[in-house]
Amino acid sequence: MPSRARLRKRLRSLAFVEGVNVVLLPAAVLTAVGSRGPLTTGVVAGAAAVSVALAAGSLFWFRRLRGRVSLRWCRVCEAGLAVAALLAAVATGLSALDLRTGALLVPIIGFGLALFAACEIVNYRFVQISAGGWLAWGGGRVRRPHLAIELRRARRKGSGGTGAAETG
């Protein structure tokens, strides 16, 4: 079982990397696409979806570093993921409309960003939000994500607080 110091270091790393990617990934894509031609609303919506999904994950990790995560905070993270899902759906629709312009590269980038945002949402909400989530999947064990565990605990306690992170 990992030590508390190693878990905190891992959580700090996850929170920092996700926080940096909130700005860097969309900025890099928008700069690359913008340098080759006009930005479309599908690409911008896709970049926004990725950014919001990464921000929700980063917020969860930063709050987790401080210890207990309340039901309210979990709901904030869930709301961020819902907004990201809505933006991804909008990006998909707008990118489909962009296909009518005849250019293929920009709509494909819009679709790609929407797909990446969807993957991040699934990763945070259903798979990971746990430091060792992938290790559990790789070992053949299926484990509920931390966000789901903490929502259940907070509902049961009714106090809005949760205990220490489950690892395993």
C-alpha positions in Angstrom: 0.0 0.0 0.0 1.5 3.4 -1.0 2.4 5.8 1.8 0.5 9.0 2.4 3.4 11.1 1.1 3.5 9.1 -2.2 -0.3 9.5 -2.6 -0.1 13.2 -1.9 2.7 13.6 -4.4 0.7 11.6 -7.0 -2.4 13.7 -6.4 -0.4 17.0 -6.5 1.1 15.8 -9.8 -2.3 15.0 -11.3 -3.8 18.3 -10.2 -0.9 20.3 -11.5 -0.7 18.5 -14.9 -4.4 18.7 -15.5 -4.5 22.4 -14.5 -1.7 23.2 -16.9 -3.4 21.3 -19.7 -6.6 23.3 -19.2 -4.8 26.2 -20.9 -2.0 24.5 -22.9 -3.9 21.9 -24.9 -6.7 24.1 -26.3 -4.2 27.0 -26.9 -1.9 24.7 -28.9 -4.7 23.3 -31.0 -6.3 26.7 -31.6 -2.9 28.2 -32.5 -2.1 25.4 -34.9 -5.5 25.5 -36.6 -5.6 29.3 -36.7 -2.2 29.4 -38.4 -3.6 27.3 -41.3 -6.9 29.1 -41.8 -9.9 30.5 -40.1 -11.1 29.0 -36.8 -14.6 27.5 -36.9 -17.1 27.5 -34.1 -16.9 23.7 -34.0 -13.1 23.8 -33.2 -13.6 26.5 -30.6 -16.4 24.6 -28.9 -14.4 21.4 -29.0 -11.4 23.2 -27.4 -13.7 24.7 -24.8 -15.1 21.2 -24.0 -11.7 19.8 -23.5 -10.7 22.7 -21.3 -13.8 22.5 -19.1 -13.4 18.7 -18.7 -9.7 19.1 -17.7 -10.7 21.9 -15.3 -13.3 19.8 -13.6 -10.7 17.0 -13.1 -8.1 19.4 -11.9 -10.5 21.0 -9.4 -11.3 17.6 -8.0 -7.6 16.7 -7.5 -6.7 20.0 -5.9 -9.7 19.7 -3.5 -8.7 16.1 -2.8 -5.3 17.2 -1.7 -6.9 19.1 1.1 -8.6 15.9 2.4 -12.3 15.6 2.7 -14.4 16.2 -0.4 -18.0 17.4 0.3 -21.1 16.4 -1.7 -21.3 20.0 -2.8 -17.8 19.9 -4.2 -18.5 16.6 -6.0 -21.6 18.2 -7.5 -19.5 21.1 -8.7 -17.1 18.7 -10.5 -20.1 16.8 -11.9 -21.6 20.0 -13.2 -18.3 20.9 -14.9 -18.3 17.5 -16.6 -21.9 18.0 -17.7 -21.0 21.4 -19.2 -18.1 19.8 -21.0 -20.4 17.1 -22.3 -22.8 19.7 -23.6 -19.9 21.6 -25.3 -18.7 18.4 -26.8 -22.2 17.7 -28.3 -22.3 21.3 -29.6 -18.8 20.9 -31.1 -19.9 17.7 -32.8 -22.9 19.4 -34.4 -21.0 22.5 -35.4 -18.2 20.4 -36.9 -20.8 18.4 -38.9 -22.1 21.7 -40.3 -18.5 22.7 -41.1 -18.3 19.7 -43.4 -20.5 21.5 -45.8 -17.8 24.0 -46.5 -15.8 21.5 -48.4 -12.7 21.6 -46.1 -12.1 18.4 -44.2 -9.2 19.2 -41.9 -10.9 21.7 -39.6 -14.1 19.8 -39.1 -12.1 16.6 -38.3 -10.2 18.6 -35.7 -13.5 19.7 -34.2 -14.7 16.1 -34.1 -11.4 15.1 -32.6 -11.6 17.7 -29.8 -15.2 16.6 -29.1 -14.1 13.0 -28.9 -11.2 13.8 -26.7 -13.5 15.8 -24.3 -15.9 12.8 -24.3 -13.0 10.5 -23.4 -11.9 12.8 -20.6 -15.4 12.9 -19.2 -15.7 9.1 -19.2 -12.2 8.8 -17.7 -13.0 11.2 -14.9 -16.6 10.2 -14.1 -16.6 6.4 -14.7 -13.0 5.1 -14.8 -10.4 7.1 -13.0 -10.8 9.9 -10.4 -8.5 7.6 -8.5 -4.8 7.7 -8.4 -4.5 4.0 -9.3 -7.6 3.5 -11.4 -5.7 2.2 -14.4 -3.7 -0.2 -12.2 -7.0 -1.6 -11.0 -8.3 -2.1 -14.5 -5.0 -3.7 -15.6 -5.1 -6.1 -12.7 -8.6 -7.3 -13.7 -10.2 -5.6 -10.7 -13.0 -3.2 -11.4 -13.2 -0.4 -8.9 -15.7 2.4 -8.6 -14.2 5.8 -9.2 -13.4 8.1 -6.3 -16.0 10.6 -7.3 -18.7 8.0 -7.3 -17.5 6.6 -4.0 -17.5 10.0 -2.4 -20.9 10.9 -3.7 -22.3 7.7 -2.2 -20.6 8.3 1.2 -21.8 11.9 1.3 -25.4 10.9 0.6 -25.2 8.2 3.3 -23.7 10.4 5.9 -25.9 13.4 5.0 -23.3 15.7 6.4 -21.6 16.4 3.0 -18.2 15.0 4.1 -16.2 12.0 3.2 -13.4 10.0 4.6 -9.9 9.4 3.4 -9.2 8.3 -0.2 -9.7 4.7 -1.0 -6.8 3.0 -2.6 -6.4 -0.5 -3.4 
